[in-house]
Amino acid sequence: MNVFNELGILLGSDIFIFLIFCLVAVAVNYILPVKLRNYWIFAVGIVFYALCDLRFLALIAAEIVASFYAGLYFGRKSVGKKKLIFITMIFAGILVFFKFSSAVISDFDIDIIKVAIPIGISYYTFRILSYLFDVYKKKREAEEDFVIYAVYVSFFPHLLSGPIARSEGMTERLHKGLRYDKELFARGIILIISGLFKKSVIADRMSGYVNLVFTNPEYYPGLALWIGAILYTIQLYCDFGGYSEVAIGITNMFGMKCESNFNRPYLSGSMREFWRRWHISFSRWLTDYIYIPLGGSRVKKSRHILNTMITFAVCGLWHRCSLNYLMWGLYHGVMNLLSPKYKKRSKELSELPDDSWSFSKVWKKIPGIVLTFFFAMTGWIFFRADSLLIALKYIARMYTSFSLSMADIQNSVFIFTSDMTSASYAIVLFIMVLILLVKELQDENMEAMLTGEDIVFRHQVRWTGVFVVCIILFGVIGNASFLYAGY
């Protein structure tokens, strides 16, 4: 039983329960001596996982122990590729088993067998695999401190929905000892409040409309399906991106740095740029451990196309072993291949692309931003629909039954009630999204103009005040869980 879900039902939202747990852990962390803090985080991680899903506590513990000794083995001996593949396939196989079994049983509606997906299995498995590959390739030394390695794999703020942090920086910081860092702590608070605004104010408010339309798309006019697709596109970003900001903010409050997991993806000018800004830690993992080992782009054009499509197919099937997710991955593979290349490649995934813009150039990039949003939105329909057939019917109905008649507008806007309550709901939601858009446009402009850190910090503090007011007014109630926790 997931204790956090039960508490979330009682107190309003899982995100606030999760945040309270994390803040208590941070407070106790700084009460303890520095030499005990790693042990504290390790213990809290065990408690957190037990509260989330006690059934699979033994599984994550066994994988941590096995991968720790596998890393020592790789670090001390010259290991052949066959042994590397065999050992890593054990961990990958466990992930595939749970993902595939759960998908097959769900698709075929087999009630006799129940296979649940362990919480966080994708994220801690990817951490394990990246660590083992890096040790094997001598990119880092094998970690000899079991507690530090266990904290890296099972760091509880990242367990539900990532990000997929790399081992080098995290274990190095843990070795030095977690100490209070004023700047990191302040940045953490700002990120947490920004994440709460996205998650609890915007994403959770959109869930009602999105769930209603996607559950029975044949009952609603084409305009409602367009609105539902647009809202889900924004909801997914605000939910997943909001959680990532909260998780990274908690990480900062513990005294550890963590790369951004989202970089304003819907301000991208192409689908290739979109994937440099969306779920950055996962994109980087796919690039380093799937795409590049296959040969990357330094091969024949036909092989490059195949490498890209395989990488995005893995991306789709990672989310769930079903045709609609596979189609979503292949769709993005094609979009990526058709997107224009950059003139220069950024050195770091967290950096803005080289064609970043300021307000003076915004009008030139608007067509690309609108098209990218449209392409991403179309892909998310495959992602959200219950099956590939439903997704195709949804997309077809968006066009075949679309009209702007007064009846269709009323049936699309007043979808919950017959009075003006739904209109008020829509207006407030539009204002919240507009606030976020203005803020992200300003962030984009300040980064493009290389604005000084002091000015950027004051800018973030001002927006934090706005977000706090919005959270108090619109974000305290709600009962939506994390959309990406199931992956």
HUFENLIN-V443693 format. One line per field, one symbol per residue. ss: DSSP state (H for helix, E for strand, L for the rest). phi: phi as a letter, one per 30 degrees, with the letter a starting at -180 (. if undefined). burial: b if it has 16 or more other ideal C-beta (glycine too) atoms within 10 Angstrom, else e. A space follows every 10 residues. Layout:
ss->???
phi->???
burial->???
//
This chain:
ss->LLHHHHHHHH HLLHHHHHHH HHHHHHHHHH HLLHHHHHHH HHHHHHHHHH HHHHHHHHHH HHHHHHHHHH HHHHHHLLLL HHHHHHHHHH HHHHHHHHHH HHHHHHHLLL LLLLLLLLLL HHHHHHHHHH HHHHHHLLLL LLLLLHHHHH HHHHLHHHLL LLLLLLHHHH HHHHHHLLLL LHHHHHHHHH HHHHHHHHHH HHHHHHHHHH HHHHHLHHHL LHHHHHHHHH HHHHHHHHHH HHHHHHHHHH HHHLLLLLLL LLLLHHHLLL HHHHHHHLLH HHHHHHHHHH HHHHLLLLLL HHHHHHHHHH HHHHHHHHHL LLHHHHHHHH HHHHHHHHLL LLLLLLLLLL LLLLLLLLHH HHHHHHHHHH HHHHHHHHHH HHHHLLLHHH HHHHHHHHHH LLLLLHHHHH HHHLLLLLLL HHHHHHHHHH HHHHHHHHHH HHHHHHHHLL LLHHHHHHHH HHHHHHHHHH HHHHHLLLLL LLHHHHL
phi->.ddddddddd cjaddddedd eddddddded dddedcdddd dddddddedd ddadecdddd dddddddddd dddddcbdcd dddedddddd ddddddeddd dddddddchc ddcbcdcedi dddddddddd dddddddida dddccddddd dedceddcdd bidcdddedd ddddddjdbd bedddddddd dddddddddd dceddddddd dddddbdddb dedddddddd ddededdddd dddedddddd edddjcdadd cbbhddcdca dddeddcche ddddddddcb ddedkhcdbd eddddddddd ddddedddda dbdddddedd eddddddddd dddbcddbdd ddedcebced cdddceeddd ddddddeddd ddddddaddd dddddddecd cdacdddddd dcdddcbccd edddeddddd ddddeddddd ddedddddch dddddddddd dddddddddd dddbcdckbc cddcddc
burial->eeebeebbee ebbbbbbbbe bbeebbeebe eeeeeebbeb bbebbeebbe bbbeebbebb eebbeebbeb bbbbbeeebe eeebeebbee beebbeebbe bbbeeeeeee eeeeeebbbb bbbbbbbbbb bbbbbbeeeb ebbeeeebbb bbbbbbbbbb bbbbbbbeeb bebbeeebee beebbbbbeb bbbbbbbbbb bbbbbbbebb ebbbeebeeb bbbbbbbbbb bbbbbbbbbb bbbbbbbbbb bbbbbbebbb bbbbbbbbbb bbbbbbbbbb bbbbbbbebb beeeeeeeee eeebeebbbb bbbebbbbbb bbebbbbbbb bbbebbeebe eeeeeeeebe ebbebbbeee eeeebeebbe ebbebbbbbb bbbbbeebeb bebbbebbee beeeeeebee ebbbbeeeee ebeebbeebe ebbebbeebe bbbbbbbbee eeeeeeeeeb eebbeebeeb beebbeebeb bbbbbeb
//
